[in-house]
Amino acid sequence: MSVDQSPHVIVIGGGPAGATVSTLLAQQGYQVELFERERFPRYHIGESLIPETYWVLERLGMLDKMKSSPFIQKHSVQFVSPSGKHSAPFYFHDNKPHECSQTWQIRRSEFDVMMLKNAEEQGVVVHEGVRVLDVLFEGDQAVGVQIKDETGSVKEVRASVVVDASGQSSMLINKFKLRVPDADLNKGALWTYFKGAYRDQGKDEGATIVLSLRDKQGWFWYIPMQDDIVSVGVVAEFDYLFKGRANHKTTFAEEMENCLTVKERVSNAEQVAPVKATKDYTYRASQAAGDGWVLVGDAFGFLDPLYSSGVMLALKSGELAADAIGEGLQKGDFSRAQIGKWEDGFVEGMNRMRRLVCEYYDGFNFGEFIRRFPHHRGSVTDLLIGDLFNKELDQVFEDIDSMRVTKAPSE
Ligand code: FAD
C-alpha cells in the first residue's frame, strides 16, 4: 500500500455508496483514495435493485456493464396477500415507458466488484484489505484517517474531506453516538438460497415477489437471480423471529409453513446455503455531515428492506454528497453547511419510503386505496420505483391520511 501524497477526499468502504461517491468525485478530477477492509469479491445481502438506480448508474458509466451482465432483468414487483391471493404485477414500464423502467436482480459480490473496478477505471485509488481504524480530527474538523493494512502496518493519511461509507459498521455514527433507532421498525431477517425453485416465465421471470405471512406477522421476499438461484428471506418483528425460537433453520422452516406459496415454490428445489440471520433494525444518524466529514449509504441510515430501497439510497446519497463535496473543493469550503447541504432533501425522500413501509406493516390496503383514488396508481408506482425526491407525490400521502390516520415517525 502506498499513499504518497494527500488526496482531496478519503472514502471509507467500497460498497455501492463508497464506489458511487468516489467515482463521481474522480470524474470531476479530484484525487480520491478509497479504503476497503475486505478483498472483493465478498458476500453481501441486498440483491434487488429498483428502477431509480438507473440515473446514478448512468452518471457512473455503469449502464453498458449492467446491460451485458448476467443479472436477471426485473420489470415488476408483485404482492401476495396473507390468504395467498396474488396482486396484479406493478409493471414499472406501464408508468414510465423508458428503458429506466427495467432494473436488475443482482448478485452483490459481482455487482460490488463491477462498481469498484469502474471506480478504479475512472481514477479512484482503491486499497483493498486496508481497514480504517479511526477518523482523525483537529478540533471539530475531520482531517484524515488512521489505517491498518494486511501486514499490520499502521499509518495516517490526511485529506480535506473524509466520507464514511462503511455500511452498517457505521464508524462515525458509533464514534459520535449519532444513532437514532426507529422503534417502529425493529425487525429481524432470516434468509437462504434455493437452486431450481419455481420462477415465472418471460417478463415476470425477474419479478420481486413480496408475500405476507398468513398471520400477518411479517413477509417473505422471493428474488429470482442468475444461475437458477432464488434468494428467499423472511422479515418480521425481532422478538417474534428470534426470542424463544429453536434455531434459524427451524424458524425459517416454520415460517415457510406460515407462507404456503413460498413453500410450494421451493418444494422441488435444493437449498444451497445455510440460513443467514440479521437484526435488520432501521436507524438513521442524527446528522449526515460535519466539518470535513460526510456519511453516505448505510453509514448514514438503513431502512427496512420491504421495497428494496437500500442500494438506491446508497447510490443517491453518494451522488448528492459527491456533488456537494465537489462544489466545496472548488470553493475551499469543507464546512458542514456546504458538504452536508443535501441532507434535508435526502431525508425527506427517505421519509417518503419509510412512510410506505410503515403503511404496509400497519395493514394499509394499497389495492383499496388505488380503487378509491385511481389517478394515484402512477404516483404509487413512482414511489415504489424509488422516485422519492419529488414533493408532488406527497398528494398520495395526503389522500392516505384522508383514508386513515397513520403512524407518525418516532424521531
Ligand atoms: P455496504 O454495502 O455494507 O458497504 C460497506 C463497505 O464498507 C463494506 O464492503 C465493508 O467491508 C466496508 N467497511 C466497513 N468498515 C470498514 C472499515 N473500518 N475500513 C474499511 N472498510 C470498511 N437493498 C436493496 O437495494 N435491495 C434489497 O433487496 C435489499 N435487501 C436487504 C435485505 C436485508 C436483510 C438487509 C439487511 C439489507 C438489504 N438491503 C437491500 C440493503 C443493502 O444491503 C444496503 O442498503 C447496501 O448494501 C448499502 O450499501 P453501502 O455501500 O452503504 O454499505
Residues whose N, C-alpha, C, O or C-beta is under 5 A from the ligand:
A	BS01	FAD	I12 G13 G14 G15 P16 A17 G18 F35 E36 R37 E38 I45 G46 E47 S48 L49 V130 R131 V132 A165 S166 G167 Q168 S169 A189 T278 D280 V296 G297 D298 A299 P305 S308 S309 G310 V311 M312 A314
